[in-house]
Amino acid sequence: MARWIAASQQNFAPATAGESFGEDDVLGFSPSFCDPENQVFGCEHYKRNCKIRAACCGKLYACRFCHDKSSDHSMDRKATAEMMCMRCLQIQPVGPVCSTPSCGGLSMAKYYCSICKFFDDERAVYHCPFCNICRLGKGLGADYFHCMTCNCCLSMKVVDHYCVENCMKTTCPVCSEFMFTSSTSVRILPCGHCIHAACFKEYTRSRSTCPSCIEPVGDVGTKPKPPNNGDQEKKPIGDSRL
């Protein structure tokens, strides 16, 4: 009986980093492309040379959006411990370059965050130590700053803004999505309350007051914050979202 139990439990043994797998062993064990015609590695959301292995289910995906799109649960990207280089198909510890000698130190992407386990090959991204997430932009002190009262990153263009404590750590008053980690652009109203830019545009077609405090929105200027990068979907050029 003991031998049978030991043998059966081998099926649940964790994968060893650096071990090669076949398609029958790990779901997603194949390269994916953001540009299939030119064989450019990535997915519909990102250009990158690796897939990350979801800690929750052990499956391989190019990004957490791809995972969440085909799963009944969300992926915790920060819990990622392994990745698969899409050139050599080797599963290995997650990192900025492939560790397989045959790949010659192939970079997985131009940007890699060891905290968020995030890769981006196309845009300027920085990690905010106060938000504890990656955001779109050149960095704190360059084009964004972190307001300690609002507790979020804001454009350097709006250093003189009206502060509302933890203004982003709430849901959009229109669509109810949590805004601090949202992949959608957020707009700050003169009263200090926040709303998704797209929701604001739709909302103000028939209303002229803040949906949170009923203050007049007046001539609202855009005060963009860099959204949570977190393997975000690609957005049109000029949009502040990732």
C-alpha positions as CSV (number, residue, x, y, z in Angstrom):
1,M,0.0,0.0,0.0
2,A,2.8,2.4,0.9
3,R,4.5,1.8,-2.4
4,W,1.2,2.5,-4.3
5,I,0.7,5.8,-2.4
6,A,4.3,6.8,-3.1
7,A,4.0,6.0,-6.8
8,S,0.7,7.8,-7.1
9,Q,2.1,11.0,-5.5
10,Q,4.8,11.2,-8.1
11,N,2.2,12.6,-10.5
12,F,1.9,15.6,-8.2
13,A,5.6,16.3,-7.8
14,P,6.5,19.9,-8.6
15,A,8.3,20.6,-11.8
16,T,12.1,21.1,-11.7
17,A,13.4,24.3,-13.2
18,G,15.6,23.7,-16.2
19,E,13.8,20.4,-17.1
20,S,12.6,19.9,-20.6
21,F,8.9,19.1,-21.1
22,G,6.8,17.9,-23.9
23,E,3.4,19.1,-25.0
24,D,1.7,16.3,-23.0
25,D,3.4,17.4,-19.8
26,V,2.7,21.1,-19.7
27,L,-0.2,22.9,-21.3
28,G,1.0,25.8,-23.5
29,F,4.3,24.2,-24.2
30,S,4.7,25.8,-27.6
31,P,5.8,29.3,-28.9
32,S,3.2,32.0,-29.5
33,F,3.5,35.0,-31.7
34,C,2.4,38.7,-31.6
35,D,3.3,38.8,-35.3
36,P,2.8,35.3,-36.8
37,E,3.8,36.3,-40.3
38,N,7.2,37.5,-39.2
39,Q,7.5,34.9,-36.4
40,V,7.9,37.5,-33.7
41,F,7.4,36.0,-30.3
42,G,4.7,37.2,-27.9
43,C,0.9,37.4,-27.9
44,E,-1.9,39.7,-28.8
45,H,-1.1,41.8,-25.7
46,Y,2.7,41.8,-25.7
47,K,5.9,41.3,-27.6
48,R,8.3,39.1,-25.5
49,N,10.5,36.0,-25.9
50,C,9.1,33.9,-23.1
51,K,6.0,32.4,-21.6
52,I,5.4,32.5,-17.9
53,R,4.3,29.5,-15.9
54,A,1.2,30.3,-13.8
55,A,1.9,29.3,-10.2
56,C,-1.8,28.6,-9.7
57,C,-2.3,26.0,-12.4
58,G,1.1,25.2,-13.8
59,K,0.1,26.2,-17.4
60,L,2.2,28.3,-19.7
61,Y,1.0,31.6,-21.0
62,A,2.6,34.6,-22.7
63,C,0.9,36.9,-20.2
64,R,-1.6,37.0,-17.4
65,F,-4.3,38.4,-19.7
66,C,-3.9,35.3,-21.9
67,H,-4.2,33.2,-18.7
68,D,-7.3,35.0,-17.4
69,K,-9.0,34.9,-20.8
70,S,-9.0,31.1,-20.8
71,S,-9.3,30.3,-17.1
72,D,-11.9,30.5,-14.4
73,H,-9.4,32.2,-12.0
74,S,-7.0,35.1,-12.1
75,M,-3.3,34.8,-12.3
76,D,-1.0,36.2,-9.6
77,R,1.9,37.4,-11.7
78,K,4.1,38.2,-8.7
79,A,3.9,34.5,-7.7
80,T,5.6,33.4,-11.0
81,A,8.7,31.4,-10.4
82,E,9.3,29.8,-13.8
83,M,9.3,30.9,-17.5
84,M,9.8,29.1,-20.8
85,C,12.1,30.6,-23.4
86,M,10.1,30.4,-26.7
87,R,13.3,29.9,-28.7
88,C,14.7,26.8,-27.0
89,L,11.4,25.8,-25.2
90,Q,13.3,25.3,-21.9
91,I,11.4,25.8,-18.7
92,Q,13.7,27.6,-16.2
93,P,13.7,30.1,-13.3
94,V,12.1,33.4,-14.3
95,G,14.6,36.1,-15.2
96,P,15.6,38.7,-17.7
97,V,17.6,36.4,-20.0
98,C,17.4,32.7,-21.1
99,S,19.9,30.6,-19.2
100,T,20.2,27.9,-21.9
101,P,23.8,28.1,-23.4
102,S,22.4,27.6,-26.9
103,C,20.4,30.9,-26.7
104,G,23.5,32.9,-25.8
105,G,21.9,35.0,-23.2
106,L,18.8,35.9,-25.2
107,S,16.9,38.8,-23.6
108,M,13.3,38.0,-22.8
109,A,12.4,41.6,-23.3
110,K,13.9,45.1,-23.0
111,Y,12.3,45.6,-19.7
112,Y,12.0,43.1,-16.9
113,C,10.8,43.6,-13.3
114,S,11.9,41.0,-10.8
115,I,9.2,42.1,-8.4
116,C,6.2,42.1,-10.7
117,K,7.7,39.3,-13.0
118,F,6.7,41.6,-15.8
119,F,8.3,41.7,-19.3
120,D,7.8,44.5,-21.9
121,D,9.7,44.9,-25.1
122,E,8.0,48.0,-26.6
123,R,7.3,50.7,-24.1
124,A,9.0,52.8,-21.3
125,V,8.0,51.2,-18.0
126,Y,9.1,51.8,-14.4
127,H,8.4,50.1,-11.1
128,C,7.0,52.4,-8.4
129,P,8.2,51.3,-5.0
130,F,5.3,53.1,-3.3
131,C,2.5,51.7,-5.5
132,N,4.5,48.4,-5.6
133,I,3.5,47.8,-9.2
134,C,4.9,48.6,-12.6
135,R,3.5,51.6,-14.5
136,L,3.9,53.1,-17.9
137,G,6.3,56.0,-18.1
138,K,10.0,57.0,-17.9
139,G,10.0,56.9,-14.1
140,L,9.6,58.9,-10.9
141,G,11.1,62.3,-11.2
142,A,11.2,62.0,-15.0
143,D,7.6,62.2,-16.2
144,Y,5.7,61.0,-13.1
145,F,5.8,61.5,-9.3
146,H,4.2,59.6,-6.5
147,C,1.8,61.8,-4.4
148,M,1.9,60.4,-0.9
149,T,-1.5,61.8,0.0
150,C,-3.3,60.6,-3.1
151,N,-1.1,57.5,-2.8
152,C,-0.7,57.0,-6.5
153,C,1.6,58.1,-9.4
154,L,0.6,61.3,-11.3
155,S,2.0,63.2,-14.2
156,M,4.6,65.8,-13.4
157,K,2.4,68.2,-15.2
158,V,-0.1,68.2,-12.3
159,V,2.2,68.6,-9.3
160,D,-0.2,71.3,-8.1
161,H,-3.3,69.2,-7.9
162,Y,-6.2,68.9,-5.3
163,C,-5.3,65.9,-3.1
164,V,-7.8,63.3,-2.0
165,E,-6.4,60.6,0.3
166,N,-6.1,57.2,-1.6
167,C,-8.1,58.7,-4.4
168,M,-7.3,55.8,-6.8
169,K,-7.9,53.0,-4.3
170,T,-11.6,52.9,-5.0
171,T,-13.9,51.7,-7.8
172,C,-14.9,53.8,-10.8
173,P,-18.3,55.4,-9.9
174,V,-19.6,54.5,-13.3
175,C,-18.4,51.0,-14.1
176,S,-17.3,49.8,-10.6
177,E,-13.9,48.6,-11.7
178,F,-11.1,49.1,-9.1
179,M,-9.0,52.0,-10.5
180,F,-5.7,51.6,-8.8
181,T,-4.7,48.6,-10.7
182,S,-6.9,49.2,-13.7
183,S,-5.6,48.9,-17.3
184,T,-7.9,51.8,-18.3
185,S,-6.9,55.5,-18.2
186,V,-8.1,57.4,-15.2
187,R,-9.1,61.0,-15.0
188,I,-9.0,63.2,-11.9
189,L,-11.8,65.7,-11.5
190,P,-11.3,69.2,-10.0
191,C,-12.9,68.0,-6.8
192,G,-10.2,65.3,-6.5
193,H,-12.3,62.3,-7.3
194,C,-11.4,59.8,-10.0
195,I,-13.2,58.2,-12.9
196,H,-12.2,56.2,-15.9
197,A,-11.5,58.6,-18.9
198,A,-13.9,56.6,-21.1
199,C,-16.6,56.5,-18.4
200,F,-16.2,60.2,-17.9
201,K,-16.7,60.9,-21.6
202,E,-19.8,58.8,-21.7
203,Y,-21.1,60.1,-18.3
204,T,-20.7,63.8,-19.2
205,R,-22.8,63.5,-22.3
206,S,-25.9,63.9,-20.1
207,R,-24.5,65.1,-16.8
208,S,-22.1,67.9,-15.6
209,T,-21.4,67.0,-12.0
210,C,-19.0,64.6,-10.3
211,P,-20.8,61.2,-9.7
212,S,-19.2,60.9,-6.3
213,C,-19.8,64.3,-4.7
214,I,-22.1,66.1,-7.2
215,E,-19.7,69.0,-7.5
216,P,-19.7,70.6,-11.0
217,V,-17.0,69.1,-13.2
218,G,-16.4,72.5,-14.9
219,D,-13.6,72.7,-17.4
220,V,-11.9,69.4,-16.5
221,G,-8.3,69.1,-17.5
222,T,-6.8,65.7,-17.9
223,K,-4.6,64.7,-15.0
224,P,-3.3,61.3,-16.1
225,K,-1.8,58.7,-13.9
226,P,0.3,55.9,-15.3
227,P,-1.9,52.8,-15.1
228,N,-0.8,49.5,-13.6
229,N,1.3,47.8,-16.2
230,G,0.7,44.3,-14.9
231,D,0.7,42.6,-18.4
232,Q,-1.8,45.1,-19.7
233,E,-3.4,45.1,-23.0
234,K,-1.8,47.2,-25.8
235,K,-3.6,50.5,-26.4
236,P,-3.6,53.0,-29.2
237,I,-0.6,55.3,-29.5
238,G,-1.1,58.4,-27.4
239,D,-3.2,56.6,-24.9
240,S,-1.6,56.6,-21.4
241,R,-2.7,53.0,-20.8
242,L,-0.4,50.0,-21.2
